[in-house]
Structure formats: C-alpha cells, structure tokens
Amino acid sequence: MDLAQIAFFVFAAAATLSAVAVISVKNPVHAALSLVLTFFSVACVWIIAGAEFLGVALILVYVGAVMVLFLFVVMMLDIDVAPLREGYVRYLPVGLLVAVVMLVEMVTLIGVKASIVAPLTADASGGSNTKWLAMALFTDFLLPFEVAAVILTVAVIAAVMLTLRRRPGAKHQNPSEQSRVRASDRVRMIKMDATKPAVVEPTPAEPAAQEAKP
C-alpha cells in the first residue's frame, strides 16, 4: 500500500466523519464548519484520483461561495439566540480544528502529488486533465454544454419571476416608477407670510388674601 492509497483512505474517513457531524451536531455553525471540511476532503480525494479540475472547482464554488452563503443565512436567521450572541470565541475551537485538519490534508496532498511519477490523467498523451476536459467540452460536447447553459439561465429567470409574483400583503417596488420620480412629486414648496408673534400680557398678581372675618 503506497502513500496515495493511505491518503485516499484518510481523506475518505475524514469526509465520512465530517458528513456525519453535519447531521448530528446541534449547533448550526458547527454543522456548517463540518460541511466545509466535508467538501474539502472530497476535493482532496478527487485531486488524488486525477480530477484536479473537479477538486479545485469544488473548493472554489462550494467551500468559497456556497458555504459562506450558508453561514450568512445561519447568522441572519439567529436560530439559537443565546449561544450565537456569546461571540466568536465559542466557535474558535471547532474552527481551529477544521483549519488544522485542512492544513494536514493539504500538506499530505502535496506530498502525494510529488511522489507520483506518472500523473493520473484521462488524456492518453499525458497532458493535463483540465486541458483535456476543456478540449472535450468545447469540441465534442459543445452543444450539450450550451444547452445546459440555456437551461440554467431559464431556471434563474424562473426563480426570479417566482419571487416577484404578487402576493396579498407583500410590499413590492416598481423600478420604472422610481426612475421617473421628480422632486416636485416628493417635495412641495409652500410660501407663507411672516407673522409677528402675539405678545402675551402678564396676568396681574392676585390680591392678598383677606383676613378672616370674626
């Protein structure tokens, strides 16, 4: 068993354990950090298997974008109010643990890639896997690639239209009306004559109380 196989089993075990932690921990922030570790471990497995493009894409898209969005949603929802207001120190141990595991995986991955003499690639000529994938996408599979792009564009437009549908009780904005607004529609200048304030006469002091009659 060489170093690549050992690293594969270690990364697979880390991905499995972190995936179990995602659905087992009670804290939503800890679950999100565990999901980050899961994505990173799976990306390391793909890189060892020779699919470096898929591994890098998984890190950039899911770890770098989707998980950040998940954390923002968790923080905005404020699911568990008391623990979330205790500060970031509460989540520092879990964050440090995830960071250390990711660092160890990166160092191990660099050692594995350096020890492999013949790189794993789908190209018979020994070229880069990313180059082979790009050539295949934009030559042999150009039509399916463009069709998938059109379908995703239609899906984005449909999602926006579903969110903009009129519902009773919901407030909506009209950008066309907002762009046509003028200052005279919002501000009205009124001319008023200056008036002299009325002088209030001081009231006379009340006479001294009369002595009581015998």
Secondary structure, 3 states (H helix, E strand, C coil): CCHHHHHHHHHHHHHHHHHHHHHHCCCHHHHHHHHHHHHHHHHHHHHHCCCHHHHHHHHHHHHHHHHHHHHHHHHHHCCCHHHHCCCHHHHHHHHHHHHHHHHHHHHHHHHHHHHCCCCCCCCCCCCCHHHHHHHHHHHHCHHHHHHHHHHHHHHHHHHHHHHCCCCCCCCCCCHHHHHCCCHHHHCCCCCCCCCCCCCCCCCCCCCCCCCCCC
